[in-house]
């Protein structure tokens, strides 16, 4: 495997160019001659951006859905049309009904035009190596339904609504010579259990880089806020320092206020994700 993992952000909430942006996330990842897609944003905009960036999304070595929410899955309908052979690794249950209580209970699950293509999804259980050195890691931490309840996130079960335990969420973990690179698009369960689960699944190696949203973004009186207290931000930064994480690329559900707080504490190891960004870890 080559030394570097190259990442191109195909869609994110923000853009500093003519490339489209939207509430969503999609990452194109290259390593060791392999080409992976992690998530597909809310719409087909990620495909148009890929075209503009000169990236072909046909014949990918693997596609992964991080979790069963619309802002990470909506674009797969376009991918399925573009590449009839494309298949997407997803946790069992990722196509079920998920809801948010923010602004009144509403559905946030995989759009029906995507979920109707069930044959395109490859259900995975447990820790799964999808390519040499690339693993899908599920949550094994107990009590995550309490995290879901605090966040106002729910799922339908047996005709009722229960707090989301994020069994449909997974990390993509890639081995690099410098340590593990963890991709978790929204980190609903929290960075601490995600890092602990990744290290346990992959031989307790050091985590070199963490890529994805950190679920710190909220709104109050029409403006964006950080939902973490100062103590929670300090604890998150202490975690990254203690684990020796050298590079943190974050955006999407982290939000601008959360990003600024992380950057003020961790300095240059924190980098902002935006549509069109290309970087190496």
C-alpha positions as CSV (number, residue, x, y, z in Angstrom):
1,X,0.0,0.0,0.0
2,X,1.2,3.5,-0.8
3,X,2.2,5.7,2.0
4,X,-0.5,8.4,1.5
5,X,-4.3,8.4,1.7
6,X,-5.7,11.0,-0.7
7,X,-9.1,12.5,0.0
8,X,-11.3,14.7,-2.2
9,X,-14.4,16.3,-0.7
10,X,-17.1,15.9,-3.3
11,X,-19.8,17.7,-1.3
12,X,-20.0,19.5,2.0
13,X,-22.0,22.2,3.6
14,X,-19.6,24.9,2.3
15,X,-17.7,25.7,-0.8
16,X,-15.1,28.4,-1.6
17,X,-15.3,27.9,-5.4
18,X,-18.0,27.4,-8.1
19,X,-18.5,23.8,-7.0
20,X,-21.9,23.1,-5.5
21,X,-22.4,22.7,-1.8
22,X,-25.4,21.5,0.3
23,X,-26.1,20.1,3.7
24,X,-24.4,16.7,3.3
25,X,-21.1,15.0,2.9
26,X,-19.4,12.8,0.3
27,X,-15.7,11.9,0.2
28,X,-13.7,10.3,-2.6
29,X,-10.7,8.3,-1.1
30,X,-7.7,6.9,-2.8
31,X,-5.0,4.7,-1.3
32,X,-2.8,1.9,-2.6
33,X,-4.3,2.1,-6.0
34,X,-7.8,1.7,-4.6
35,X,-10.7,4.1,-5.1
36,X,-13.5,4.4,-2.5
37,X,-16.6,6.5,-2.1
38,X,-17.8,7.3,1.4
39,X,-21.4,8.7,1.3
40,X,-23.2,10.6,-1.4
41,X,-24.6,13.8,0.0
42,X,-28.2,14.8,-0.1
43,X,-28.7,15.1,-3.8
44,X,-26.8,14.3,-7.1
45,X,-24.7,17.4,-6.7
46,X,-21.7,15.3,-5.6
47,X,-21.7,13.6,-9.1
48,X,-21.6,16.9,-10.9
49,X,-18.8,18.1,-8.7
50,X,-16.9,14.9,-9.4
51,X,-17.2,15.5,-13.1
52,X,-15.9,19.1,-12.7
53,X,-13.0,17.7,-10.7
54,X,-12.1,15.1,-13.3
55,X,-13.0,12.2,-11.0
56,X,-14.8,9.1,-12.5
57,X,-17.3,7.4,-10.2
58,X,-17.7,4.4,-12.4
59,X,-15.9,1.2,-11.4
60,X,-15.1,2.2,-7.9
61,X,-13.5,-0.5,-5.7
62,X,-15.9,0.1,-2.9
63,X,-18.8,2.4,-1.8
64,X,-19.8,2.9,1.8
65,X,-22.8,4.4,3.5
66,X,-21.7,5.7,6.9
67,X,-25.3,5.7,8.4
68,X,-28.9,5.8,7.4
69,X,-29.6,9.6,7.1
70,X,-30.7,11.4,3.9
71,X,-27.8,13.9,3.9
72,X,-25.3,11.0,3.3
73,X,-27.4,8.8,1.1
74,X,-29.6,10.9,-1.2
75,X,-27.1,11.0,-4.1
76,X,-26.8,7.2,-4.4
77,X,-29.8,7.2,-6.8
78,X,-27.7,9.1,-9.4
79,X,-24.7,6.8,-8.8
80,X,-26.9,3.7,-9.4
81,X,-28.0,5.1,-12.7
82,X,-24.4,6.0,-13.7
83,X,-22.9,2.7,-12.7
84,X,-25.3,-0.3,-12.8
85,X,-22.6,-2.5,-11.1
86,X,-22.2,-0.1,-8.1
87,X,-22.9,-1.7,-4.7
88,X,-22.9,0.1,-1.3
89,X,-21.7,-1.4,2.0
90,X,-24.1,-0.5,4.8
91,X,-25.0,-1.7,8.3
92,X,-28.1,-3.9,8.6
93,X,-30.9,-1.5,9.4
94,X,-29.5,1.5,7.6
95,X,-32.6,1.6,5.3
96,X,-35.0,1.7,8.2
97,X,-36.9,4.8,9.3
98,X,-34.9,7.4,11.3
99,X,-36.3,10.6,12.7
100,X,-35.3,13.9,14.3
101,X,-37.2,15.9,16.9
102,X,-35.6,19.2,15.9
103,X,-38.3,21.5,14.7
104,X,-40.9,18.8,15.2
105,X,-40.6,15.1,14.6
106,X,-39.7,14.4,11.0
107,X,-38.1,11.7,8.9
108,X,-34.4,12.0,8.2
109,X,-33.8,8.4,6.8
110,X,-32.5,7.3,3.4
111,X,-34.8,8.7,0.7
112,X,-37.3,6.3,-0.7
113,X,-35.9,6.5,-4.3
114,X,-32.6,5.2,-2.9
115,X,-34.0,2.7,-0.3
116,X,-36.1,1.1,-3.1
117,X,-32.8,-0.2,-4.6
118,X,-32.3,-2.6,-1.7
119,X,-30.4,-5.0,-4.0
120,X,-27.7,-2.4,-4.4
121,X,-26.8,-2.5,-0.7
122,X,-24.5,-5.0,0.8
123,X,-25.4,-5.5,4.5
124,X,-22.4,-5.9,6.8
125,X,-22.2,-7.3,10.3
126,X,-19.3,-6.9,12.8
127,X,-15.9,-5.7,11.8
128,X,-15.5,-6.2,8.0
129,X,-12.4,-5.8,5.9
130,X,-13.8,-4.5,2.5
131,X,-10.4,-3.9,0.9
132,X,-6.8,-4.7,2.0
133,X,-6.2,-2.5,5.0
134,X,-9.7,-0.9,5.0
135,X,-12.2,-1.9,7.6
136,X,-15.8,-1.1,8.5
137,X,-16.2,-0.9,12.3
138,X,-19.6,-0.9,14.0
139,X,-20.5,0.5,17.3
140,X,-20.0,-1.9,20.2
141,X,-20.4,0.6,23.0
142,X,-23.4,0.1,25.3
143,X,-26.0,2.7,26.1
144,X,-25.8,4.8,22.9
145,X,-29.6,5.1,22.9
146,X,-29.1,7.6,25.7
147,X,-26.9,9.6,23.4
148,X,-29.6,9.4,20.7
149,X,-32.3,10.6,23.1
150,X,-30.2,13.6,24.2
151,X,-29.6,14.5,20.6
152,X,-33.3,14.2,19.7
153,X,-32.7,11.4,17.3
154,X,-35.0,8.4,17.0
155,X,-35.9,5.3,15.0
156,X,-39.1,3.4,14.3
157,X,-39.4,0.0,16.0
158,X,-42.3,-2.4,16.3
159,X,-44.8,0.4,15.4
160,X,-43.4,2.8,17.9
161,X,-40.6,5.4,18.2
162,X,-37.5,4.7,20.3
163,X,-34.2,6.6,20.8
164,X,-31.6,5.9,18.1
165,X,-28.8,3.7,19.3
166,X,-26.8,4.2,16.1
167,X,-26.5,0.6,15.2
168,X,-26.8,1.8,11.6
169,X,-23.6,3.9,11.9
170,X,-20.1,2.7,11.1
171,X,-16.6,4.0,10.8
172,X,-14.3,3.4,7.8
173,X,-10.8,2.8,9.2
174,X,-7.8,2.6,6.9
175,X,-4.4,1.5,8.0
176,X,-1.5,3.8,7.1
177,X,2.2,3.6,8.1
178,X,1.7,6.4,10.5
179,X,-1.3,4.9,12.3
180,X,-5.1,4.5,11.8
181,X,-7.1,7.0,9.8
182,X,-10.7,7.0,11.0
183,X,-13.5,8.3,8.8
184,X,-16.8,8.8,10.6
185,X,-19.1,11.2,8.8
186,X,-21.2,12.5,11.8
187,X,-19.7,10.8,15.0
188,X,-23.2,10.6,16.5
189,X,-21.9,8.2,19.2
190,X,-19.0,10.6,20.1
191,X,-15.4,10.6,19.2
192,X,-14.3,8.7,22.3
193,X,-16.2,5.5,21.7
194,X,-15.4,5.7,18.0
195,X,-11.7,5.9,18.6
196,X,-11.9,3.1,21.2
197,X,-13.8,0.8,18.9
198,X,-11.4,1.5,16.0
199,X,-8.4,0.7,18.0
200,X,-9.9,-2.5,19.5
201,X,-10.9,-3.7,16.0
202,X,-7.5,-2.8,14.4
203,X,-4.9,-4.0,16.9
204,X,-4.8,-1.0,19.2
205,X,-2.7,1.0,16.8
206,X,-2.3,4.7,17.3
207,X,-4.9,6.9,15.6
208,X,-3.1,9.3,13.3
209,X,-6.0,11.1,11.7
210,X,-9.7,11.6,12.3
211,X,-11.9,12.8,9.4
212,X,-15.6,13.7,9.5
213,X,-18.3,15.7,11.3
214,X,-18.4,15.8,15.1
215,X,-22.1,16.6,15.6
216,X,-21.5,19.9,17.5
217,X,-23.8,22.1,15.3
218,X,-27.1,23.5,16.4
219,X,-29.3,26.5,16.0
220,X,-30.8,29.0,18.4
221,X,-32.9,32.1,17.5
222,X,-32.0,31.5,13.8
223,X,-28.3,31.5,14.2
224,X,-25.8,28.6,14.3
225,X,-24.3,27.6,17.6
226,X,-22.1,25.0,19.1
227,X,-24.1,22.5,21.2
228,X,-21.1,21.4,23.2
229,X,-20.4,23.1,26.6
230,X,-16.9,24.5,27.2
231,X,-16.2,21.4,29.3
232,X,-17.2,19.1,26.5
233,X,-15.1,20.9,24.0
234,X,-12.1,20.7,26.4
235,X,-12.7,16.9,26.9
236,X,-12.8,16.3,23.1
237,X,-9.6,18.2,22.6
238,X,-8.0,16.3,25.5
239,X,-9.1,13.1,23.9
240,X,-7.4,14.0,20.6
241,X,-4.2,15.0,22.4
242,X,-4.2,11.9,24.6
243,X,-4.7,9.6,21.6
244,X,-1.9,11.4,19.6
245,X,-4.2,12.4,16.8
246,X,-2.0,14.5,14.5
247,X,-4.6,15.5,11.8
248,X,-8.3,16.4,12.3
249,X,-10.3,17.2,9.2
250,X,-13.8,18.2,10.2
251,X,-16.9,20.0,9.0
252,X,-20.5,19.3,8.0
253,X,-22.3,18.7,11.4
254,X,-19.4,20.2,13.4
255,X,-20.5,23.7,12.4
256,X,-18.4,26.9,12.2
257,X,-18.7,27.8,15.9
258,X,-17.6,24.3,16.9
259,X,-14.7,24.4,14.4
260,X,-13.5,27.7,15.7
261,X,-13.5,26.4,19.3
262,X,-11.5,23.3,18.3
263,X,-9.0,25.3,16.2
264,X,-8.5,27.7,19.2
265,X,-7.5,24.8,21.4
266,X,-5.7,22.5,19.0
267,X,-4.2,24.9,16.5
268,X,-2.9,23.7,13.2
269,X,-3.8,20.1,13.6
270,X,-7.5,21.0,12.9
271,X,-8.5,21.6,9.3
272,X,-11.8,22.6,7.8
273,X,-13.6,20.4,5.3
274,X,-15.2,22.2,2.3
275,X,-16.4,21.1,-1.2
276,X,-13.5,20.6,-3.5
277,X,-10.8,20.3,-0.8
278,X,-8.1,17.8,-1.6
279,X,-5.7,16.6,1.1
280,X,-3.4,13.8,2.1
281,X,-3.0,11.9,5.3
